[in-house]
Amino acid sequence: MKKIITSTPAIFLILIVFIQTPSTQAEDLLSLYKAALQENPTLRMRELGVDRAKADADVAVSRLYPQVSLQVSGSQNYTNEAGRLTDYYGQRATLSARQAILDLPSYYRFDGARNATKQAESEANLARLQLTAQLIDSYLEGLQSDDEMEQLWSEKEAAAQQVARLLAMFKMQMAKVTDLSEATAYLQQLETRQIDVANKADAARIKLRELSGRDPGELAVLARSNFPAVPYDETYWVRAALDANPDILARAEAVKASRSSVASARAEHYPQLSFLIQRNESNQDIDNLPRREFGVNVVGLELRIPIYEGGRVNATMASAQAQLNIAQQQLEATRRSVERDMRLVFASAIANHARIESTTNQVNAMEQSVTAQEVGFDLGVVTVIDVLDARRRLFRARLDLAKARYDFLRDLMGLRMRSGGLRTADIEEFNQWLASR
């Protein structure tokens, strides 16, 4: 945290800040973005979830492929026939190959697993966009705090000079003690504000470190003051979000997967047909009685017709149908939420773009007002309270201008993020608006 100084020449203040600031290379948004994509554990978990979903799909489809098994057994047998005890070693080997011909439950389970894989991919994409949005928001929060801190240092220097001037005038009985108290209170207010802003800047950098896994150090500043208007209209952005928002896509795939689960449960009522090839070799019969070694080859069709399983199939269908209903309601809720957020962000982007021009004009007018008030104070036609009030309004207007710029950038990126269209190229374009300090 920078040291708070009440009255020091501007050059000395700049030297102090320079000495206390770590000598680190400025980090731009693109470098932190690339680091976050590689190192962020939350995103990695989502990506690993895609791998797991693909493996589950492989498990499901394996039931539709040939199933080959070898069963070998050996036993020591003892017989008692008419009081005559004999023993012998028996062995049996069975090699089976089975290919499903009609297995609708397994097919629907595989179809649902494929949809679950697409759902996992959409969720991973959503996590990537959310990570990018958090990174951009934290970066802009850090830049906004740094800008406010610079304005505070400048404003505090002017306020400190005003206090020093009033103190000298007070000693010569040319200023009121109330004016000196008012100016001193304003200076103290700026010092308190510095503490809060420094804390916000530290919090933004801590968040950036968490997201990217690296120390952001000094941030590259925003070098652009004029920004293009919001492209397209509200209808375009809403339609784009409803068509491509990854959260909606994930919920839609969840609905498809649930439908497949219902179909798979229902298919348990249907017959299942398999093609079977089998080779049996043994030296004992079915009752384990000894006989000469023999071999049997079997080629046939195996038909399984379910009749009754204690209500298991019906209960499974009811559970799957309930899950489908839940997934459909979640999809509808997500669509409404995304549409609402998109409309709000679009309206905010339009308003903040207009605020940039409005607050720019306000800053220009307030700068002229402060100059006039200071001249009037020198001439004795206005009080120091008038000067301080004008400076407060100018300081507030500058902060409003900076906030309008950063909020507009947040909204602009938010529109692209919610429509699923935020790409690395967009980060690179935005990164070109930044410059090293």
N, C-alpha and C positions, 0 to 999 in steps of 0.2 A: 504494500500500500504506500502511495506517495505521501510524503510528509506535508502537513498543512502549515502554510506560512501566511501570516496575516499581512505584512507590509514589507515587500522586498522588490527591488527593481526587476523589470521584466527579464533582462538578460540573466540575472542571477537565478530567477525561477526556472528558466529554460535549462540552465546548466545543472541545477539540482535534479530536475526531471530526467535529464539525459544520464546523469551519473547513476540514479537509482533504477533506471530501466535496464533489464537484462539485455545483454548483447546477443540477441537471437535472430535468426533469419525469419523474415516475414513469411507467414504461411498463407497461401491463397486457398480459396474454397475447393478448387479442383484437386489439390494434393491431399487435403483432408478427406474429400469424397472418395478418392481412390483407396486411401488407407482404410476408411470405414468399410468399404465393400469387401476388403480382404480380411480385416481383423475383427469386425464386430461380431461378438458371440451370438447375439440374438438372431442376426441374419444367417449366420452359419447353421444355427439350429433349424431354421426354416429350410435351408437348402438341404441339410441332411434329412429332413422330413420328406423331401421329394425322393431321395434315394430309398428311404424306407418304403414309401408308397409304391415305387417301382418294383421293389423286391416283393411286396405283398401281391402285386399284380402277377409277378412270375409264379408265386405260390398258387394263386388261383387258377392260372392257365395250365399249370402242370397236371391238373386233374383231367384235362382234355387230351393229353398226350399218352402214348403207350405206357402202361405200367408193367414192369417186368420184375418178377420176384423169384427167388430160389429158397426153398424150404428143405432142410436136411435134418433128419432125426436118427438117433441110434438108441437102442435100448437092450438091456439084458433081461430076457424073458424066462420064466419058469412055468412049466406045465405039469399038471397032475392028472394023468389019464389011467384009470383003473388001478390006482395005487402006485403007478410007475412015474417017478419024478424025472423030468428031463429039463435041461436048460439050453438056451441057444442065444446068439447075438442077432438081433434084428436091426434092419436099417431101411430107411425110406427116404427118397429124394423126389421133390416135385419142382419142376421149372414151369412157371406160368407167365404168359404174356397176354395182357388184356388191353383192348382199345375201345374207348367209349364211342358208340355210334349215336346214341341219343341220351344226352345228359344235360337237360335244360337247367337244373339247379347250378351245376358247375359253370355253365356258359354265362348265366346271369351274374353269378358271383364274380367271374372274370370281367364282365362288362362293368359292373359296379366298381371293381378295383381300378379299371382304367379311368373311370370318372374321378375316383378318389385321387389318382395320380395327377390329373389335370387340376383338381381342387388344390392339391399341395403346391403345384407350380404357381397357381394364381396367388395363393397365400404367401409364397416366397417372394413373388413380385410385389405384393402389397407391402410386405415387410421391408423390401428394398426401397420402395417409394416413401414409406413412413420414416425410415432411417434418413433418407435424403432430406425430407421435410424438416425433421428435427435438427439435422445438421445445418441446413440453411437458416432456420429460425434462430438457433444458438449463435451462428456466425453473425447474423444481422444484429442480434441482441448485443454481442460483443462490440461490433462496430458502432452501434448506436450509443452504447455506454462510453466508448472511447471518444466519440464526437462530443457528447455532453460534457465529458471531463475536460476536454480542450476548451470548450466554451466557458466552463466554470472557472478554469484557470485565468482566462482572459477577463471574464467578468469580475473575478475576485481581485485581480490586479487593479482594475479601474476602481473598484469599490475601496480597496486599501488606499489608493491615492486620494480618493475623496475623503476618507476618514482622516488621513494625515493632513489634508488641506483644512478640513473643518477644525481639527485639533489646534492647528496653528492660528486659525482665525479666532477660535474660542479663547486662546490665551491672550489674544489682543482685544478680547471683548467685541469681536466683529461677527460672532456666530452664536446662536442660541444653544444651550445645553440639550434641548430637545432634538434639534437637528443633528447634533453630534451623536446622540443616543440612537436616533433612527438609522443613521448611516452605519454605526457600529453593529446594530442588530441585523441589518441587511448583510453585512460582511460575515457575521456569525452564521446566518442562515445559509449562505453559500458554502461555508466550511462544513456544515452539517450535511448539506446536499452532496458534497464531495464524498463523504463517508459512504452514503447510500449508493452512489453511482459506482464507486470503487468496488463495493460488495457485489453489485450487479455484474460488473465486468468480470470479476473473479468467478462468479457462478456460471457465466456463459463459457468461460474457458474450461472450467471443470467439466461442464457438460460436453464440450467439444472433445476433451480428452477421453471421456467415457465412451463416446460414440466412435471416435477414430482410433483410439488406442495409442495416441501420440500427443506430445505436448504441443499445443497450437502456437505457443510463444506469442510474438507480435503479429497481429493480423494485418493483411493487406487491406488498405482503405478503399472505400467507394470513390472512384474517380469521376463518376458521371453525375450530373445534376439534372439533366433533362432526360425524360423517359418517353418512349412511344406510348400511344394510347392503347387501351386494351383491344386486342384483335377480336374480330367477329362479334356476334351478339349473344344475348343470354340463351336463346334457343339453341344455338350451335353448341355451347358449352354443356348445357343440360343433356342434349342428345348424345354428345360425345361421352359424357360420364356414364349415362345409362347403357351405352354400347360397350365401353371399354374399361370401366372402372374395375380394378382387380378384385376388390371386395365383392362386387356384384357377380363377377365371373366365378369367384370361388363359391359363393352361395348357390349359383346356378348349377355348378358341377355337383355340389352336395345334394341338390334336389335330384339330379340324374342318378347319382349313386344310390340314393334312398329308393328311387323307383326300381332300380335293378334289384335291390334287396327284397322289395315286395314281390317282384316277379320270381326271384329265386326261391323265396319261401312258398309261393303258390305252386311252383313247379315241382315241389316235393310231393304233390298229389299225383304227378304223372308217372307213367312207367319209364324205366331206364333200360336201355339196351346196349350190350357190349359184345364185342367179338373176342373169343377166347381161344388161345392155343396153349396146350398143356402137355408136358411129358412127365410121366410118373415111372419111377423105378423102385422096386422093393423086393424083399425076400420073405414077406409075411403078408397075410391077408388082413381084412378089416378087423378081425378079432385077435390080431397079433399071433395067430397060429403060423407055424413055419411052413414055408413052401418054397419051391424052386424060384430062383431069382427071375423076375419078369419085368417087362416094360410095357406101358400103355401110352399111346398118343391120343390126344383129344383135340378136336377142332370143332368149335360150335359157337352158338349164340347164347348169351346169358340175359334173360329178361327178368327184371325186378319190378314187381307190381306192389306198391305200398297199399296196405289195407287199413290198418289202424295202429297208431303209435301213442296212444294215451292222450291225444289232443295236442301233441307237441307242434305239429305243423300249423294248426289253426292259431295257437298261441304265438308262434313265430311270425305268422302273417300279421296278426294284430299289432305286435310290437313294431314290425317294419312299417306298417301303415301309419302308426302314430309318429314314428320318426320322420316319415315322409311329410306328414302334415306340419310337424315342427319346422322342417327344413324349408317348406314353402312359405311359412309365416316369417321365418328369418330372412328369406330372400326378399319378400315384400317390404319388410321393415328396413332392410339395407338399401333398397331402391329409394324409398322415401327419404331416408336419412341422407343419402348421397345427393339426391336432387335438392333437398333443402340446403345442404352445405354449399352446393355449387351455386345456387341462386344467391345465397348470402355473401359468398366470396366474390362473386361477380359484381354485386351491388357495392361491396366494400372497395373493390378495385376501381370502379368508376368514380366513387366518392373520393378515394385517396388520390387518384390522378388529378381530379379537380382541385383538391386541397393543396397539391403541390404548387399549382399556379397561384391560388388564392393566398397561401401563406408566404409565397415569394414576394408578392406585391405588398403583403402586410409587413414583412421584414424591411423592405425598401422604404415604406412610409414611416415605420417606427424609427429607422436609423435617422431619417431627416428630423423626426420629432425630437429624438434625443439630442441631436446637434443643436436644434433650436432652443431646447430647454437649458442646455449647458451655457449657451450664449446669453440667454435670458438671466440665468443665475449670476453670470459674471457682471451683467448690467444691473443686477439687483431687482429685477422685475418679477422673478419667480423664486420660490423657496427651494431648499435642498430636497424637501419632500416631493416636490413636483419632478425634480431631476431623477430621484430614486424611483419614483413611480414609473416614469418613462423608461428607465433602464430595465426595470422588472418586466414591463410589457414587451420590450424588445427581446429580452432574454427568453421569455415565454414563447414569443413568436418564432425565434430561431429554433427552439426545441420542437415546436409544432411542425415546422418545416422539415426538420430532420426525421421526425416521426412519420410524417406523411410519405416521405420518400421510402423509408424502410418498410412501412406497412404496405405500400404499393408493391414493392418487390416481393413481399411475403404473399400477397394476394395473387400476383402474377404467377409465381411458382405454384401456389396452391391450386389455381385453375388447371395448370398442366398436370399436376400430381393427381388430382381427383379424376381427371379424364383419362388417366393411364398413359399420358403422353410425355411424361418427364423423362428425358433420356440424357445420356452422357453429353450429347451435343448441346443440350440446353444449359448444362452446368458449365461447359466450356465457353458458351456465349456469355453467360453471366460473369464468368471468371475474367473475361476481357474487360469488364467494367471496373475491375479492381486494380489497384496499383500499390507498390511498396511505399512505405512511409519515407 
